[in-house]
């Protein structure tokens, strides 16, 4: 892969175990949509041909990880597999207090249950919907202050995931006593999967330290963010990805990682902290809701798999292919005229459904309409994201909604041929976009909008 003479880039791995794709006809899929109230989360996976609903827990395991599943130590307390995971996370993050959990949102629940409360505001560059839901469940208020460039889909800025540091400083200066922590999501999943620059991380960390506010990373995609820093940020080109990732963690007071993303595993997650007192309180809660602090509800085999996956995700040959696959997919969609969020980020391509269906009003749900039409036409499952554009200043109201379809690419799972087929399906839909009817909402679910949605054709 180091020889740059050739035009063709190929996967830095070969298939060792395969899984047949799902099968369904267009007629079957039309009936399934009706039965499932046009909610793609309710579609049986065996009827999905290419599943890009999420990159969480859907990646292929390496041969070493599969061997690790057999080596897993299932001792209830202090297993070898736990010690392996603990030492791995300590080395990658430079943090000492490591707490295993069954997935990322369990870490969020523990943390926000302890730090969030009525009247508290948790500030971020962007929050995924489950993170937002956990903040709200704790009684606190989610407050997102992304940079303005991140809200302009067609702009090609390299770090549209950054936090607005002027707004951050103003918020902490005015309201710092009510901000228990600042969360930097890397990469910024809710706004196109864009990376956060190391400079922005440094600036945000410095502001938080000045105001004595804990600075945390939602680091589910820490390796992809570090690679994009290496590729895009001036002065970072010669740095190893692992060094960039470690600096990002060193700037933070704590982090959580869903092992289902850059842990390259099917389940699991970790919290890493510097504050021993906070860690002890979280462990006491962990025992009640997750399990003993050296397994967190996970089997030893999964602890072993995660430890290996966290290392493998930092491999630069893998990351070069991973990001290159996303960029090639984005280029293919762009070339046929599909409006996407630019530039593509680290884990997904986002289609601007409002731009693709300009005749559909917001109340006809362009994102859900497009996602369902893609499934009906080609058996491809993405996810519709319909959310308010984040507020940028205290007191400024939400004025519009984002209507996006996200194609999240599982790691080491699909080939370029799969993605080329998706491009063909989108080209077909694009030709007849004006004839696609919208969808009408039958219910609402404030906290986790797309998981529980029920819709029907508006025509």
Order of alpha helices (4+ residues) and beta strands (2+ residues): alpha-beta-alpha-alpha-beta-alpha-beta-alpha-beta-alpha-beta-alpha-beta-alpha-alpha-beta-beta-alpha-alpha-alpha-beta-alpha-alpha-beta-beta-beta-alpha-beta-beta
